[in-house]
């Protein structure tokens, strides 16, 4: 009897341990399938399998649980998903069929080969000139990934009077990848301060004025009309500020164009409270063009990497009110307290703007920025029609920590008097650059609004109008019309010829300044400008001739 009792006790204990063990084991993530009415396999029933897919609404409302993957058949979806239930939607991935993905080739998020059969979200039905709209995707739980989708905000682009965003991001981490988003409103509205990655995606056409040159019913979009950004970052959720670039917001390898405001804007410290901020933002490898205002506008962002981007503007003849410049360091009258420190601006190509490459705008005599390092950038054909006489192509922060090394700045001038570089007090840290024909105020501008051009630039090449050149300046002319000795001015190829006077003329600098715009190691003594001699050319993109505008 005692033996039997002992055996029963042992069996009960074993059963309890097994039950507890099974309960504590994580459930294996499942993969489900949904389809649209016009998919090759229409949705039927509740199985949500590859052979018997269900509707998207059923899958999101009943089938999926946290951590699952939901694969969508190609087709047109009229759903506007609100992913707001953690038990169902946290860590959920929504993506296309593997056969659709494998058939596509992308360049910075734009499909360059293959048939684009990614699942298509048609958005809302509206009329031209709409003032407001609604999100198609709302992200209110952590860990969501949207990939290989096509998301149209509405029938026509609209002005985001809310603002709302076509993809509205209220929680993090979140990833938007290999997805096309268009016809907004703000295309991606980021309402958190960290953990958001937007990569390999194509974002275009925001505001009812779009596309470029932003003329609607014969009227030109002008200052004061709604700013409808491609990506807007405003930490209204007061989420914790990132403390590293790994933790921060990443905008990588996208194409962003025809935004009816800025291509990208971060404005938290301006509009979401003076104690609220966003820091550690990486903007790398993107092509950003034809924004109605700036391509990148900061109103209080510190710790920024802006690198390896193509930033440009097209023909302005259809609307002279658009294009405010490439990069704005902004403390406007409605948020004069903002501060933008610790930026790295490198390996970018900037061209085609009627205004500046980078400039600070403040209400007092302070730049509101420190410790900006600008190197290996190509800047050409900008400042073609400046808004204010004497505006520079580039304006430094003016502190002892900011640097301007190894840049090529060529033909940035127009009919209105302007200048090249305003050192603003950081002149001692201007080295190894090439300056050619950058305005009547001089390659190193004689003008400095709310600042003084103090410090002594050293080891730079100059051709064109000069009011000062600093020390150890190189002015030898290789050939009339091409004094700096570029490979081809006509082809915008600003690499150096072997006999260029800018070769082996610079000072030797430590990393990260020891490689050029193309990643080629610099040999001592360094060549001047963005390119070390011997690198392969990467031509700038031509203006698109057959861009597909989808309504």
Secondary structure, DSSP 8 states (H G I E B T S, - for coil): -HHHHHHHHHHHHHHHHHHHHHHHS-----EEEE--TTSSS---SS--SSSS-B-HHHIIIII--TT-EEEE-SSEE----EE--HHHHTT-EEEE-HHHHHT-EEETTEEEES----EEE--B---TT-S----SEEE-STTEEEESEEEE-BSS----SS---SEEE-SSSEEEES-EEEEESSSEEE-SSS-EEEES-EEEEESTT-STTTEETTEE--TTS--B-SEEE--TT-----SSTTTSEEEES-EEEEEBS-SEEE-HHHHS-TT---EEEEEES-EEE--SSEEEEESS-EEEEEES-EEE----TT-TT---EEEEEE--GGGTT--EEEEEEES-EEE--SS-SEEEE-SSS--SEEEEEEES-EEES--SS-SSTT-EEEE---STT-EEES-EEE----SS--EEEE-TT-GGGEES-EEE---TTTTBTS--TTS---S--BS-EEES--S---BS-B---SSTT-TT-EEETTTTEEEE-TT-TTTT-S----TTTTB-TTS-B--SS--SSS--TT----------SS-----
